[in-house]
Each structure stands twice: as structure tokens, then as C-alpha cells.
Amino acid sequence: MSEIKKENLFSSPDTESKVYVIHENEEWLIPLREAFNELDVSFEEWFIHEGSLSLDQVPPDGIFYNRMSASSHTRSHRYSVELTGPVIAWLEAHGRRVINGRRALQLEVRKFEQYLSLQNQGIKTPKTIAATGHDEIIDAAKSLDQTPFILKPNRGGKGQGVELFRSVDELKNRLDEQSELSLDGILLIQEYIKPHNETITRLEFIGGKFFYGVQVDTSDGFELCPADSCAVGDNFCPAPGDAPKNKFTILEDFNDAELIDKLERFFASNNIEVGAAEFVENESGERFVYDVNINTNYNRQAEKDAGDKKRAMLEVARFLGKELETTVADRPKVAQGIPV
């Protein structure tokens, strides 16, 4: 049913239309493969790490789902994001249907631009200052004029590199130790919004529509990747006799209609069809969105704990399968000049 291609990546002798998945992490693809197979959806994986692309090439028929991750560089895939950019541009130039296209990829690796776009939809975000350069970062922290505060990379992933500082001097010492804390050289100094119950909420959207909410325990830090393959390490290794700890809980009754509506408009305006947004709620009940993720993953244990009534990756595969059917059905009409 599926094929993983790493050589001659962007050409296919197969004339069958299928779903092409653009990614760089095979572990994160396992649940999607299973969902495709369960629904009998034809697909192929494009593992983007190294390769070449000619202007003379023509993409295969099908639809293309971009799952490139901002954290790809942490898996020794330093230029996967950079290569994905021209690949998507090439696909779109040939009129191919791309889910999570160029604009989505741009926001995936530029948190400051995420906040600008969120604010354009009337969505609250934490006060944030972007800076590059040792002295400029220190000055930005001073001008924020509040402690504690957050330092995070403009281009990060999985919460890596997000640190809490209780003073400007503490930040200065950290920068003296290591100045390169963001892949693009830009660091964000951000107000710290203390979660009123040591949790944040992640809202999942599939096909541009809200699917479900997830409550995430933040008591152990900021690295909050929901994928089952991320659930390793000290935070998930119980002492002998203890039950495994799962940080993720499905919220079956999440009903903030105003925020959901604003986020759906935000995703639509930025061509993001499968993605997630995370918010923190302060003690006054105000909600601030602080992260958007297009390479969204899901925690199966949390879904099972909630009765397995909603399976997000299965819904993604179902959405992609329907989009493939629509694209195939429309293509002959377009070729014949019949309006669709």
C-alpha cells in the first residue's frame, strides 16, 4: 500500500494518483501509515533530507501533505526545511493540491510571525520582543520590564530551547555560556504567563475545523511533544511499581466557541488545514495562544483513556483520502474545460 522513497525522490513511474506525505521523521509517520492502511488510502512517503530537484521535472499526480517539522535539525536533518520550501513551490507551480503549503511552512519555523498573524485575527498572545545580538537580547529583556520571563528560539520545535529566567542577570550568564540558542539567530523574550493549574491546552484542527482539545501537564517543563514516540526519557519513566505517567488528557467538553472561531479563521487565512494551537490560561481566566504547530502529532494513550471515540490520525487519513478522491474526480473536468 505504501512506499518510502529516499532516492529519485520527486519522480514516480507509478501513474496512480495517491497521497504523498512530505516528512523527515519515520517514527512520527507510524500512526498515519496505520490509518492509511486501515482506510485503504493509497500513499507514498517523501522522506526529505538530501536530494536534488530540476526545474524540468513534473510532479506525479496526487495530493501532497506537508508534515515537515521545525525540529528536524535536532535529528541531524539540518536542511530538510530549506529543501521542503522549493519542493512545495514546485508542486504549487504545477497546480498540485498541497495541504499545509508554503505559508504554513513559513509560520512553522517563524514564531514571531505566528504571533503577528494570530493578533491579526484578534487572538491574544503573550507580550513578545524579537532580538538578535548579545546586547540587544539583554536590552530587550530589560525593556520587557517584568520577571520572570521566557526566552525561546524563533525557530525551535517540541519546546526545546524554551527557558524561564527570573532575572536579567540570569539571562546574561546564560548568553555568556552559549550565544547560539536559535537556529535562525533570533531569540524571543516573552512575558511568562503562569498557568493557573500547571497545565496548557492544545487545540487540534483537521480539515481546517476544530477536532478536539487536549490538556497538557506542564509541571515537568516545556518540552511537550504529544507523539507517542516522544514519550521516553526521565519524565515518562516510572519508578518500579508505578503506573506510567501520561501528560495528555482529551477534553471532551471544550467549548470556547469564540476562540475556536478565531483560530479556524487564522488557519484558513494562512492555508493551514491540519494543525494545532496551544494556549495558556492565567489566574484571571484570560487565554493567550503562544504556539502554532503544523506538524501536529497525537497521543494515542490519551485518546484511548477518553474511550477512543475520536482518533485524530484516523481523521487526518480520512480527510486526505476524501481530498484525493475530489482531486481525481475533478481533474478530467478541468482538462475538458468544464467548470467545477
N, C-alpha and C positions, 0 to 999 in steps of 0.2 A: 504493500500500500504506500509506503514512503521510501524516500531515498535521501541520503545525506551527501551533499556534494561539496568537495573541497578543491577539486581540480576542474578546469574549464568551467568555472562556476556559473557564468552568466549565459551559457548556451545549453540548449537541451534538444536532443534529437527526437524527443517524445512530443508528438503533436497534440496529445491530450491536454485540455485545459485543467489546471489544478490550482491549489493554494500554495504559494511559495512563501516560506517563513524565513525572514531575514533575522539572523541572530548571531551570537558568539558564545553561548553557554549551553552545552548539551544537557547538563543536569536540569536546567530550568525548562527544557523542552519536553522532558519525560511526560508530565501530566497532559500536555497538549497533544503529543503523539497518541497517547491512550485515548483521549477524547475523539480525535480524528478517526481512529480505528473503530471506536465504538459506534460512531455515526456513519461510517463508511464514506468519509470525505477524502478524496484524492489530494495528496500534498507532497511537497518536496522541500527539503531544508537547504537554505543557502547559509553556510557557516562562513561568516565574513571575518577574516583575519588578515590574510595577504592575498593578492591577486592582481589581475590586470583587466582593463575594460577598454574596448575600442569604440570610437565613435561610429564605426561602420557596423557594429553588431546590432541586431534586432532582438528585443526581449522575447521570450516564449509567451504563448497565450496563457492567460490565467489572471488571478488576483494576487497581490503581494502584501504581506502583513509584516510590518516593521516592528521587530522586538529588540532593536539594538539598545544596549544598556549604557547608561552614563558611567557605570562602574567597570566597564570592560577592561580598562587599563590595569585594574587590580588583579586581573587574571592573565597578565602578560600579553594582552591584545591591545597594545598601545594605540594603533591607528585604525582600529575597527570602526569607530565612529566617523573618522575622517573619510574612510573609504565608502561608508554607507551613504554619505551625503551625495556624491556624484552618482552612485548607483540609483538612488531614488530619483534624482534629477533626470537621469537617463530613462527610467521607467515612465515617469510622468511626461517626458518629452514625446514618448511613443504612445501616449494615450492610455497607458495601463492603469488599472484601478489599484491604488495604493492606500492601504489602511494605515493611518499614522504616518503621513508623508513628511515633506521637508520641514514644514513649520513645527510639527510635533517633535521631530528630531532636534530642531533648534532649541526648543524650550526644555527638552530633556537634559541638555548639557549647559543651560544658562539659567540659573536660579533667579538672578536679578530680573531677567526678562519675564520669568514666570510671574513674579510679584507685580510687575507693571501691567501685564495682561489681566491678572486677577483683579487688580484695582480698577481697571477699565470696565469691569463688569460689576463694580460696587461691592467686591468681596474684600473683607478686612484681611490685612496681612500685618505681621509684626513690623515695627519701625526698623529699617534696614539701610545700611550705608555700605556701598561697594568701594573698595580701595585696593591699590597695589603699591608696593614700596613700603619698606620698614617704617619710616617716619610717618607716612600717610596713614598707615593702618593704626598706628598709635594715636595720631591726631583724630582719626575717625572714632576710635573708642572713647576718647575724651569728649568729643562733641556729642556723642550719644547721651552722655551725662546721666548714666544710670548703671547700677550694679545690682546683682550680677548681670552678665551679658553673654551672648553666644557668639562664637567665631565659627564660621563654616565656609567650606570652599564653594565658590560659584559653580564649579564643575566638580561634583562629588559622586555619590552613589552609595546606597544602603546605609546612609547615615554615617559613613566613615569620614573622619576628619572633623566632625562636629564636636566642639569643646565648650565647656562652661567655664567662664572666668569670673572671679569675684573682685578683681581689681585690675586697673590698667597696668600696674607693676607686674602682676602675674602674667599678663599678656606679653609684656615686654620681655620677660625672661623666656617665655615660650618661643618668641620670634628670634631671640638671640641664639637659642638652641637649634632651631630649624626654621628657615625663612620660606622654603618652598612647600607650602601647605595646600596649594590648589593647582590642579593640572594646567589651568589657563593663567595662573599668576594672579588671579583676582580673588580676594577674600571678602567675605561679608561679615560686617559687625552688626549684630541684630539684638534687639531687646529680648530678654528672657521672659517668657510668659509661663509662670509656674502653673502646671496642670492642677486643677482643684482636687483631683483624686488620683494623681500619679498615673494617668492614662492619656492617650491621644486617640483620635478616631480617624479611621481610614475609610473613605467612601469610594466604592468601586463602580465604574461605569462601563457598560458593554453596549456597543452599537450606539454610543452617544447618550444612553439612558441609564439612570441610576439602577443598580442591581442589588447591592446590599451594603451595610455598614459593618465595620469591624472595630471593636475596642481593643487597644493595644496597651499592654502594661509597659510603662517606661521606667520602672523603678531601678532597672539594672543598666540604664544608659540609652544612647541614641541610635545604636545600630539595630534597626527594626525591620530587616528583610523578612517578609512573610513566607517566602518559599520554603517548602518542606526541606529542601537540600541545605538551607541556611541554618536549620535547627540543630547545630552542632556547636561544640565548644562549652566553656565553663557555665554559661548562662542556661544551658539546656541539659547539663549532665547532672542528674540527681545523685544524692548520696545513696549508698546501698539501702534498699528497702523503701526509698521514697518514690512517689509517682512522678513521672516526667512532668516538667512544668511547661505549659503552653501559654505564651504571652497573648494569644489572639482569641477573641471571643466574638462570634457573629451577633450583631444587634438586629433582632428580628423586628423590632418596633421603632426603628429610627425614622423620624417623621418631620425633620426640619425642611418643610416644603420650600421656604424662601431660599435657603442655602442651596438646596438641590437644584432649584430652577436656575439660580445664578451660575452654578457650576456647569450645568448642562449647556447653558449659553456660552460659557467660557470655552468648554471643549469644542463646541460647534464652530466658534469663531476662529479656533486655532487648528482645525482639521484633526482633532484627536477623537478617535472613535472607541478606542479601548484604553482606559487609563484609570488613574486613581488620584485622589486629592486627600491630603492629611490636614487635620485641624486640631488645635489645642483650645480648650475652654478654660478661661480664668475663673477666679473665685466669684466674679460678678456675673458669670454666665455668658460673657462675650466670647465669640468663637473667631479664631484667627487661622486662616489657611496658610501654612508655611512650606508646603511641598506638593509638587505635582509629579507623577510618575507615569510614563507611557509604557514602560516595560514591566507592566504590573504582574505580580505573582499572587498566588492564593494559598492559604493554609488549609490543607485537606482535613487535618485533625479538627480544626475549628468548625469546618462545615459538618463533619460527622457528629461532633458534640452537639450541634444545633439540629440534629435529626436528619441531616443530609437532604434537606428539602430543596436547597439551592446549591448547585455545583457550578462555580463560576467558570472554570476552564471548559467544562462541557458546553456552557452557554456561549463562550467565545468560539468554540469549534462550530457550534450550530449557526452562529451569526456569520462566520466566514463561509460556511457551506452554502447558506442562502445567498450571500453576496456573489459567490462563484456561479450559482445557478442563474442569478439575474444577469450577470455579465455575459454568460454563454448564450442565454436566451435573447439578449438584446443585440448581440454582435451581428447576426445576419440581417436584421432590420436596418441597422446603421449602414451596413455595406450596400444594401439595396436603396438607400436614400429614403427609407420610410421613417417618419418622425416617431420618436419613442418618448 
